[in-house]
Amino acid sequence: MGLCGMLISVTWVLRRGNSNRLTHLFLNCQLSIVLWLVSEVLILFSYTKQQFWISYVIGNLGISCFGPLWLWLSQEYTLSPKKQPRFLWLLPLITISAIIVVFTNPMHHLYYSSFVAKRFTYGPLFYVYQVIYYVCIVTGITIICLKHTRSSSQITKQSFLLILSAAIPLGVNTLSLTGVFHSNVTLTPLFFGISSILIIIALGRYGLLNINTIAIRDTINNIDSGVMIFDNNNRITYKNKYSENIPFLKDIDTSNEFVKVISELMNEEIPSDFSLMELKYDNEYYNIKQTYCQNKSGNDVARVITINNVTEYHDLVKVEKKLSLEQERTRIAQEMHDSAGHTFTMISSLARILKYDAEQPQIDKKKMLENISEIDGLSRSGVTQLRCTINNLRDDEFMTSVTKAVQTVITAVRGVDIELCTQGTEDERYHFCIREMYDNCRETITNALRYSEASRIDVIIKFLERTIEMYILDNGKGCENISEHNGLRGIRERTEALGGTVRFSSVKDEGFNTIIKIPIDGVEK
């Protein structure tokens, strides 16, 4: 029974276990027990002294390996590879020295004082090594228990079964060696059969040595999110460390209690089959999500509730809103400074010039009329810019399309006939340049109102297959030479940044024309 059970567990590990050091140590532990059980079988069929000696040597090989391997396995099971103590590398020396002592026993008789067929007596080194083996096994069991005690968690079922698989045969063998329990047959192999059953349960039911199970368990236990699992009877089966530290989740044993607590905190009835909700508790915000686990048949077997603290997200939203407000204030201040501020400064300067001219003995009416005309143009452009700025502040809805953005500029103009004509159909492909088209149109119309003395402005937008084009044409006084200062330079820089081109043209007394072309895909060739 013991030998068959151990061989089954070894086969199970070879088929289901992952290839890692923990699995290899476990296999070696099982194989050392298999060696000892094989020796017990061989003893049954031994008749000569030599046969008995070979059988006992094989058994001692297994015994000398099991104790140190078990201690190593316990350390590997409970600690990460980076925390492995250095003394583990001394454990193989125990096994090697025991094997040497057994093989050289005929020379010193310190392991077996006498050996005649089935009659033999133990020597002092036998008891020394038995004590070492027992210390290794007990230490390994203690390490597993202490691991769970230090982490303030219950011993897992797989750990409990692993401890029993070593403790039961150890206890029976101790009682047999000390003479407390007398029997005509050796019972230790039978109890190793029981141990093999416990190990198979730990392997098959609780995922012992499956590195995925171990990794998932440790990962979930250490994430910064609460995880709670409830079975079909609505009773809690798992709660990770993070959820244990959430105040309102303490003393919750069933999913009904969980829903009741959440309902009380939110002052409303929460359905038991909720999927997602957010809770505020003691100035902290928690995102709570519920999902269901199903078996291969599609039946719900458990529900998983995850709780995330999203207070930081809410704080970031507040900071982002504050930052957006500051950015908007900065943008408006900059815009007022760059456009309206410059316009009003020019008006103030021309007004002082007019006052100075009016106080002169001889008044130059022509010059004064030119200054008045300049003030009029500056005033109208300043009003247009101010209206555009206010509209932008009040509502960004016009920024959803190029047509709406340009129409906003046109609507703000007063005292000049202005008309918008579109060709083609606008879609999402052209939305990448809404802001640039808005700024370019506003700057061009502002310049026309300020300098050209135009009575009419035509704006044409063409939505073509590969480009978007905008033509702004006025019937003003035009100019012979075009000088690109801040306004025209800004139009060119914005357009060329998108891979487009700008062309300004004017003939004296025949108006001023601006043509902007921006490719949809890449730089226009």
C-alpha positions in Angstrom: 0.0 0.0 0.0 2.7 2.4 1.0 4.8 1.7 -2.1 1.9 1.9 -4.5 0.7 5.1 -2.9 4.1 6.8 -3.2 4.5 5.7 -6.8 1.1 7.2 -7.6 2.0 10.5 -6.0 5.4 10.5 -7.9 3.6 9.8 -11.1 1.1 12.6 -10.3 3.8 15.1 -9.7 5.6 14.2 -12.9 2.4 14.7 -14.9 0.9 17.7 -13.2 3.7 19.5 -11.3 5.7 22.4 -12.7 9.4 22.1 -13.5 11.0 24.0 -10.6 13.2 23.4 -7.6 10.3 22.9 -5.2 8.9 20.1 -7.3 12.3 18.5 -7.8 12.8 18.5 -4.0 9.4 17.0 -3.4 10.1 14.3 -6.0 13.4 13.4 -4.3 11.6 13.2 -0.9 9.1 10.8 -2.4 11.7 8.7 -4.1 13.7 8.4 -0.9 10.6 7.0 0.8 10.1 4.7 -2.2 13.7 3.4 -1.7 13.0 2.6 1.9 9.7 0.9 1.1 11.4 -1.1 -1.7 13.9 -2.3 0.9 11.0 -3.4 3.1 9.6 -5.4 0.2 13.1 -6.9 -0.5 13.5 -7.9 3.2 10.4 -10.1 2.8 12.1 -12.1 0.1 15.6 -12.2 1.6 17.0 -15.4 3.0 20.8 -15.0 3.1 22.8 -12.6 5.1 24.0 -10.9 2.0 20.4 -10.4 0.7 19.4 -9.0 4.0 22.4 -6.7 4.0 21.7 -5.3 0.5 18.0 -4.8 1.4 18.9 -2.8 4.6 21.5 -0.8 2.7 18.9 0.3 0.2 16.6 1.2 3.0 19.2 3.3 4.7 19.9 5.1 1.5 16.3 6.3 1.5 16.3 7.1 5.2 19.5 9.1 5.0 18.1 11.2 2.1 14.6 11.9 3.4 15.4 13.9 6.6 17.7 16.5 4.9 15.5 16.7 1.8 12.4 17.3 3.9 14.1 20.2 5.7 15.2 21.7 2.4 11.7 21.2 1.0 10.2 23.0 4.0 12.5 26.0 3.5 11.8 26.1 -0.2 8.0 25.9 0.4 7.9 28.7 2.9 10.6 31.2 1.7 11.5 32.9 -1.5 14.6 31.8 -3.3 16.4 35.0 -2.4 15.9 34.3 1.4 17.2 30.8 1.4 19.7 30.3 4.3 23.2 29.2 3.5 23.2 26.2 5.9 20.9 24.3 3.4 23.9 23.5 1.3 25.3 21.6 4.3 22.4 19.2 4.3 23.8 17.0 1.5 26.8 16.4 3.8 24.5 14.6 6.3 23.3 12.2 3.6 26.8 11.6 2.2 28.3 10.9 5.7 25.4 8.5 6.6 25.9 6.6 3.4 29.6 6.3 4.0 29.0 5.1 7.6 26.5 2.4 6.4 28.7 1.1 3.6 31.8 0.9 5.9 29.9 -0.7 8.8 31.6 -4.1 8.4 34.8 -2.3 9.2 33.8 -0.4 12.4 30.4 -1.9 13.5 29.2 1.5 14.8 26.0 1.7 12.8 25.0 -2.0 13.3 26.8 -3.5 16.3 26.0 -7.0 15.0 24.2 -8.2 11.8 23.2 -11.8 11.4 20.3 -12.3 8.9 17.2 -10.9 10.6 18.9 -10.5 13.9 20.8 -7.3 14.4 21.5 -4.7 17.0 21.9 -1.0 16.5 25.2 0.8 17.2 25.7 4.3 18.6 26.0 6.0 15.1 22.6 4.6 14.2 20.9 6.6 17.0 23.0 9.7 16.3 21.8 9.7 12.7 18.2 8.9 13.7 18.3 12.0 16.0 19.7 14.1 13.1 16.9 12.9 10.8 14.2 13.5 13.4 15.6 17.0 14.0 15.5 17.7 10.3 11.9 16.5 10.0 10.6 18.3 13.1 12.4 21.5 12.1 10.8 21.3 8.7 7.3 20.9 10.2 8.0 23.8 12.6 9.2 26.0 9.8 5.9 25.5 7.9 3.9 26.2 11.0 5.9 29.3 11.9 5.5 30.7 8.4 1.8 30.9 8.8 2.0 32.1 12.4 4.2 35.0 11.5 2.0 36.1 8.6 -1.0 36.0 11.0 -2.8 33.6 8.6 -4.3 30.1 9.1 -2.4 27.1 8.0 -3.5 26.3 4.4 -5.1 22.9 3.8 -2.2 21.9 1.5 0.3 22.8 4.2 -1.7 20.9 6.8 -1.7 17.8 4.6 2.0 18.1 3.9 2.8 18.3 7.6 0.6 15.2 8.4 2.2 13.2 5.6 5.6 13.5 7.4 4.4 13.6 11.0 2.2 10.5 11.0 5.0 8.0 9.8 7.5 9.9 12.0 5.3 9.4 15.1 4.7 5.7 14.4 8.3 5.0 13.7 9.3 6.8 16.9 6.9 4.7 19.0 8.3 1.5 17.3 12.0 2.4 17.9 11.4 3.4 21.5 9.5 0.2 22.3 6.4 2.0 23.3 4.4 0.2 20.6 5.0 -3.5 20.0 4.0 -5.3 16.8 5.0 -8.5 14.9 5.0 -6.5 11.7 6.5 -3.1 10.7 3.7 -0.6 10.7 5.6 2.4 9.4 5.2 1.4 5.7 1.5 1.1 6.2 1.3 4.7 7.6 3.4 5.8 4.6 0.6 4.5 2.5 -1.7 6.8 4.5 0.8 9.7 3.9 0.7 9.0 0.2 -3.1 9.4 0.2 -2.8 12.8 2.0 -0.2 13.9 -0.5 -2.4 12.9 -3.4 -5.2 14.9 -1.9 -2.9 17.9 -1.5 -1.7 17.5 -5.1 -5.1 17.0 -6.7 -7.5 19.0 -4.7 -5.4 21.9 -3.3 -2.8 22.4 -6.0 0.3 21.5 -4.0 3.4 22.0 -6.1 1.5 23.7 -8.9 3.5 26.9 -9.2 0.6 28.7 -10.9 -1.6 28.1 -7.9 1.1 29.2 -5.5 2.0 32.3 -7.6 -1.6 33.3 -8.0 -2.3 32.8 -4.3 0.8 34.9 -3.2 0.1 37.6 -5.8 -3.5 38.0 -4.8 -2.5 38.1 -1.2 0.0 40.9 -1.8 -1.8 43.2 -4.2 -3.1 46.6 -3.2 -6.7 45.5 -3.7 -9.1 43.7 -1.5 -10.2 40.2 -2.7 -13.1 38.2 -1.1 -14.4 34.9 -2.4 -17.8 33.5 -1.5 -19.0 30.0 -2.2 -22.5 28.9 -3.4 -23.7 28.9 0.2 -22.7 32.6 0.4 -20.1 31.9 3.0 -16.6 33.5 2.7 -13.9 31.1 1.7 -11.0 33.5 1.1 -10.0 37.0 2.1 -6.6 38.5 1.2 -4.4 40.7 3.5 -5.6 44.0 2.0 -9.3 43.3 2.6 -8.6 42.4 6.2 -7.3 45.9 6.7 -10.4 47.6 5.3 -12.4 48.7 8.3 -15.9 48.0 7.1 -15.0 44.5 5.9 -14.1 43.1 9.3 -16.3 40.4 10.8 -18.0 39.6 7.5 -18.7 35.9 7.0 -21.3 35.8 4.3 -22.1 37.7 1.1 -25.5 38.7 2.6 -23.6 40.4 5.5 -21.4 42.2 3.0 -24.4 43.5 1.0 -26.1 44.6 4.2 -23.0 46.6 5.4 -22.5 48.3 2.0 -26.2 49.2 1.9 -26.0 50.8 5.3 -22.9 52.8 4.3 -24.5 54.0 1.1 -28.0 54.6 2.6 -29.7 52.7 -0.1 -30.6 49.1 -0.9 -27.9 47.4 -2.9 -28.9 44.3 -4.9 -27.0 41.1 -4.1 -26.1 40.6 -7.8 -24.6 44.1 -8.3 -21.7 44.3 -10.7 -20.0 47.6 -10.0 -20.4 50.5 -7.6 -18.4 53.2 -5.7 -18.5 53.8 -2.0 -17.3 56.7 0.1 -16.2 55.8 3.6 -14.3 58.0 6.1 -13.1 60.4 3.3 -11.9 57.4 1.3 -13.4 56.3 -2.0 -13.7 52.5 -2.8 -14.5 50.9 -6.1 -16.3 47.6 -5.6 -16.7 45.0 -8.3 -18.4 41.6 -8.3 -17.8 38.8 -10.7 -18.8 35.1 -10.9 -16.7 32.0 -11.4 -18.2 29.2 -13.4 -17.3 25.5 -13.8 -17.0 23.7 -17.1 -20.7 23.2 -17.1 -21.3 26.9 -17.0 -22.7 26.9 -13.4 -21.8 29.5 -10.9 -19.6 28.1 -8.2 -18.3 31.2 -6.5 -18.5 35.0 -6.5 -15.4 37.2 -6.3 -15.6 40.7 -4.9 -12.7 43.1 -5.5 -12.3 46.3 -3.6 -10.0 49.1 -4.8 -9.2 52.3 -3.0 -9.6 55.0 -5.7 -9.1 58.0 -3.4 -6.0 58.9 -5.3 -7.9 58.9 -8.5 -10.4 61.4 -7.1 -7.6 63.6 -5.8 -6.0 63.5 -9.2 -9.3 64.5 -10.8 -9.6 67.5 -8.4 -6.0 68.5 -9.2 -6.6 68.1 -12.9 -9.7 70.3 -12.7 -7.8 72.9 -10.8 -4.9 72.7 -13.3 -7.3 73.0 -16.2 -8.8 76.1 -14.7 -5.4 77.6 -14.2 -4.5 76.8 -17.8 -7.7 78.3 -19.0 -7.1 81.5 -17.0 -3.5 81.6 -18.4 -4.7 81.1 -21.9 -7.4 83.8 -21.6 -4.9 86.2 -20.1 -2.3 85.5 -22.8 -5.0 85.9 -25.5 -6.2 89.1 -24.0 -2.7 90.4 -23.8 -1.7 89.3 -27.3 -4.9 90.5 -29.1 -7.2 92.9 -27.3 -4.4 94.4 -25.2 -2.4 95.2 -28.2 -5.4 96.7 -30.0 -6.5 98.9 -27.1 -2.9 100.1 -26.7 -2.9 101.2 -30.3 -6.2 102.9 -29.9 -4.9 104.8 -26.9 -1.8 105.9 -28.8 -3.9 107.1 -31.8 -6.2 108.9 -29.4 -3.3 110.8 -27.9 -2.1 111.7 -31.3 -5.5 113.0 -32.3 -5.6 115.1 -29.1 -2.2 116.5 -29.9 -3.3 117.3 -33.5 -6.5 119.0 -32.3 -4.6 121.3 -30.0 -2.4 122.6 -32.8 -3.1 126.1 -34.4 -3.4 124.6 -37.8 -5.4 121.3 -37.9 -4.5 118.7 -40.5 -7.9 117.2 -41.1 -6.7 114.6 -43.6 -4.2 113.2 -41.0 -6.9 113.3 -38.3 -9.3 111.4 -40.5 -6.7 108.8 -41.3 -6.1 108.3 -37.5 -9.9 108.2 -36.9 -10.2 105.5 -39.6 -7.4 103.6 -38.0 -9.1 103.8 -34.6 -12.3 102.6 -36.1 -10.6 99.6 -37.7 -8.8 98.7 -34.5 -12.0 99.0 -32.4 -13.9 96.7 -34.7 -11.1 94.1 -34.7 -10.8 94.4 -31.0 -14.5 93.8 -30.5 -14.2 90.8 -32.8 -11.3 89.4 -30.9 -13.0 90.0 -27.5 -16.2 88.2 -28.7 -14.2 85.2 -29.9 -12.4 85.0 -26.6 -15.6 85.2 -24.6 -17.3 82.6 -26.8 -14.3 80.3 -26.4 -14.6 80.8 -22.6 -18.3 80.2 -22.4 -18.5 77.1 -24.6 -16.1 74.9 -26.5 -18.9 73.2 -28.4 -17.9 75.0 -31.6 -14.6 73.2 -31.5 -16.3 70.0 -32.6 -15.8 70.8 -36.3 -13.9 73.2 -38.6 -17.1 74.7 -39.9 -18.5 75.5 -36.5 -15.2 77.0 -35.4 -14.9 79.3 -38.4 -18.6 80.2 -38.1 -18.0 81.3 -34.5 -15.4 83.8 -35.8 -17.7 85.1 -38.5 -20.6 85.5 -36.1 -18.5 87.8 -33.9 -17.8 90.3 -36.7 -19.8 93.5 -36.9 -19.9 96.3 -39.5 -18.6 94.2 -42.4 -20.5 91.8 -44.7 -19.0 88.4 -44.3 -20.1 85.1 -45.8 -19.0 81.5 -45.4 -19.1 79.0 -48.2 -18.2 75.3 -47.8 -17.4 72.8 -50.5 -17.4 69.0 -49.9 -18.5 67.1 -46.7 -16.7 67.5 -43.4 -16.0 64.4 -41.4 -13.7 63.3 -38.6 -10.7 63.2 -40.9 -10.5 67.0 -40.8 -10.9 67.4 -37.0 -7.2 67.4 -36.3 -6.8 71.0 -37.4 -9.9 72.6 -35.8 -7.9 74.8 -33.5 -5.4 75.9 -36.1 -8.2 76.8 -38.6 -10.0 78.7 -36.0 -6.9 80.7 -35.0 -5.9 81.4 -38.6 -9.3 82.6 -39.6 -9.6 84.8 -36.6 -6.2 86.4 -37.2 -6.8 86.9 -40.9 -10.2 88.6 -40.3 -8.8 90.7 -37.5 -6.1 92.0 -39.8 -8.7 92.8 -42.5 -10.8 94.8 -40.0 -7.7 96.6 -38.7 -5.9 97.5 -41.9 -7.8 96.9 -45.1 -11.0 99.0 -44.7 -12.8 96.2 -46.3 -16.7 96.2 -46.6 -16.9 92.5 -47.5 -15.0 89.3 -46.6 -15.6 85.9 -48.2 -14.5 82.7 -46.5 -14.4 79.5 -48.5 -13.5 76.1 -47.0 -12.9 73.1 -49.3 -13.0 69.6 -47.8 -11.1 67.7 -50.4 -10.0 64.0 -50.5 -6.4 64.7 -49.5 -6.4 68.2 -48.2 -8.5 70.8 -46.4 -8.2 74.3 -47.9 -9.4 77.7 -46.6 -9.6 80.9 -48.7 -10.2 84.3 -47.0 -10.7 87.1 -49.5 -11.5 90.8 -48.8 -12.3 93.8 -51.0 -10.1 96.2 -49.0 -7.4 98.6 -50.1 -4.8 95.9 -50.3 -1.0 96.7 -50.4 1.9 96.6 -52.7 4.4 94.9 -50.3 3.4 92.2 -47.8 5.4 92.3 -44.5 4.9 89.2 -42.3 4.9 90.4 -38.7 3.5 88.6 -35.6 0.0 88.0 -37.1 0.9 86.6 -40.5 4.0 84.8 -39.1 1.7 83.0 -36.5 -0.6 81.9 -39.3 2.3 80.5 -41.3 3.9 78.7 -38.3 0.6 77.1 -37.2 -0.1 75.8 -40.7 3.4 74.6 -41.5 3.5 72.7 -38.2 0.8 70.5 -39.7 2.7 70.1 -42.9 0.6 72.7 -44.8 1.3 75.7 -46.8 0.2 79.4 -46.7 0.1 81.9 -49.5 -0.6 85.6 -49.0 -1.3 87.8 -52.0 -2.5 91.4 -52.5 -2.8 94.1 -55.1 -3.2 97.7 -54.2 -6.9 98.7 -54.2 -7.9 95.1 -54.9 -8.0 93.5 -51.5 -6.0 91.0 -49.6 -6.1 87.2 -50.1 -5.0 84.3 -47.8 -4.9 80.7 -49.0 -4.3 77.9 -46.5 -3.8 74.3 -47.5 -3.3 71.5 -45.0 -2.8 67.8 -46.1 -4.8 65.2 -44.3 -2.1 62.5 -44.5 1.5 63.7 -44.1 3.2 66.7 -45.7 1.7 67.8 -49.0 4.1 67.1 -51.9 
